[in-house]
Amino acid sequence: MAEGFGKGGEMTPVLLEVRELCKDFGGLRAVDGVDFHIRQGEIFSIIGPNGSGKTTIFNLITGFHPPTGGKIIFRGEEITNLKPFAVARQGIARTFQLTVVFSRDTVFDNLVVGHRLRVQAGLWGILLGSRRTREEERACRDKAEEILEFTGLTRDRNKIAGTLTQEAQKRLSIGMALATDPQLLLLDEPTGGVNFKEISNLVALIERIKKKGVTVCLIEHKMKVAMELPDRVLVLNYGRKITEGSPREVSQDRRVIEAYLGKGHAA
């Protein structure tokens, strides 16, 4: 596995590496030769104006779209053309820009479903109620209990997911992703649609996820979150990489200021 320098100069393994990634939709090149890497244990942020290719990159990493060119390397193995379920089994989980939960089921049942990715029982085992199936069902329920506490949703366990506030649904969707036991968690606008007072709950949850040992990559439009929470930041514009570095380095980069505010502000 490749390595990079972390804070303090220590060597940190590279968990995900993206090489010359491209994606065309008809005559439009949405992602144009993008390179970056994510180190194990860090919070990595992808920012850029609307239409810069951020969510497309998530879709390419997780197998929702096949890339036109380039490679995606996870834990030293190429996963470029794997299907979404196979990418998830490799240890990459994600949330979506529009919060996705099973709105008619309880919070607890949503989390049980999340962990079933790790269940190995086949159809006959489920129908016959084999010992292995019972053990795996118990493991799913135990994981759901763990995630309820971790995300602060214990009191909401029996509520129908669709009745939760937007902020609580965001925590539930993150919990569903965590229930798959990922090594890398991709969060697409985790604070989108959430009011200012509630953002701190989600930021605190992301920080706890990092402390738990899960690497996080997030797309975020709220600049206070996008620049203060991560260890490193990647900036895109028109599908191309502008720069990559620490939040301080990125915030002072003339090209970033031009992308967001125009050339007159970067003078």
C-alpha angles and dihedrals in degrees: 000000000000120000136215136185116269129193112313091023097279118145113256124188117248108237100184129023125186117195125194091327115191135177128184125192103193105302093344120096103208096175118030119194097314120182126187142130135214120215123221113266099013135114109236123190129203114200137169142127120294112290095023094125103259100131091038088061090053089050091051094048093049096045099249089123127025113234121243089220144346135056137272116206121191121184089345095307127103113245097168099129103026120130119248095258090051092049089051091051089052088061108268119122130176146188125214135239089243106052110252119202135140092262097193096050130076122266090248093052091050089058093046089055090051093060094046087085085080095049115111101186116121130220095273092050090054093046094047095041094233122194091252091052092051091049092050092048088052089050090052091052092046090051090049090053090050093050093046090060095040094053096040094245100120094112090050096051095115097038120109105255094228091061095059123104116262090254092052090047088053090054090047093052089050088048091052089053092047090051088070089064096238127188091203123037119195113201117193108203096328092184097043113132092009122122123242096257093053097048092081090063091057094044090052090050092052090050090051089051090056091049088051088062100255116133113230132207116183139185110210136170097189099091095204089060096037094052104032102042104050131074091216136014134211117202122204132188126177089351094305132108112250099180145326130210146093118334089252093052093046095047091056096046112116092214091057092050090050092050093053104031107018132254094288091067094049095057 
